Amino acid sequence: MRIALDAMGTDEAPASEVAGAVAAVEADPDVHVVLVGDERRVSAALKRFPRQNRVTVVHAPDRIMASDTPTSALRRPRSSINVGLRLQKTGEADAFVSAGSTGAVMAASVVLLRPLRGVDRPPVATVFPTDHGLTLVADIGANIECKPRQLVEFARLGAIYMQDLQGIERPRVGLLNVGTESEKGTEVLQEAYRLLAGSDLNFVGNVEGGDILRHACDVAVCDGFTGNILLKFYESVAAFVVRKLAPDLRRNGLREEIQDRLRDLDYAEHGGAPLLGVNGVSVICHGRSSPRAIQAGIGVAARAVRSGLVAHMARDLAAAREGRL
């Protein structure tokens, strides 16, 4: 299996990507990583590691920065994002992973891979570590405003993701809202509640923000505006706790041990955020991703390919359109 990895995406590129790619192939004998980026810089970073036959380089001289507009990716065919996605489109790679500009990766993925039939607006989703497992939150920023039927799409795609990648037979779906009662929230949320309640999905009703950490559902559905605020707050929690506890941790010699435990709270360490509902596997990692997080993102892409995630989504969407669910 060949995973195309944007080698120029992180703040520390290409060092984090190269180290993460080497770790990924060492951990999984079936994975071959294609590093896409400036060949000179990527090859120089690779020299720091023992030779790996399953890590190769494809030259892409252009790098899209976070300050660039998302649509700029569509006008720069030699960028590492475009070249990596085209490798998947042409069958030279089975999946694509990038820690580059989220907007650029989303825009290029939708244009090059195309949405699956029945998907209006593909959502970006990521897993949040909780008390008793992982909860997938969709959307976390791709679609700022959503119609009720689009939230139902997110729920269906998220449920399939949790089935295939987390082995949950019938994922519990919750609608993120300001209260648990069915009449809570905006007209969009009230209609989405009605549609979800009448669907074949395992809908458990509205969930509030605090319910996510209590693992009240396996898939939490929301628009990208709400999801992104939730994500940005969540990712700051571990660093905040470390700062507050740092003096006591140093005095008691527990800093590294506690930091290792807090790392489990970092969503990025559990893999990147997949763009669900496109005709391919596109995984978006955080711009500050460590080598460990890059390795995790590659692992998510590999599991998606192995499980036949995209084909499963296409079948389920077709069955829903035909009323067979």
Salt bridges, closest charged atoms under 4 A:
ASP28 OD2 - ARG306 NH2 2.60
ASP30 OD2 - ARG306 NH2 3.69
ASP62 OD1 - ARG76 NH2 2.83
ASP68 OD2 - ARG76 NH1 3.11
ASP120 OD2 - ARG149 NH2 3.48
ASP164 OD1 - HIS312 ND1 2.92
GLU191 OE2 - ARG194 NH2 2.59
ASP200 OD1 - ARG156 NH2 2.84
ASP211 OD1 - ARG214 NH2 2.68
ASP218 OD2 - ARG172 NE 3.17
ASP218 OD1 - HIS215 NE2 3.25
GLU235 OE1 - HIS286 NE2 3.44
ASP248 OD1 - ARG251 NH2 2.07
GLU257 OE2 - ARG261 NE 3.99
ASP260 OD1 - ARG263 NH1 2.74
GLU269 OE1 - ARG292 NE 3.10
ASP316 OD2 - ARG156 NH1 3.10
GLU322 OE1 - ARG324 NE 2.67
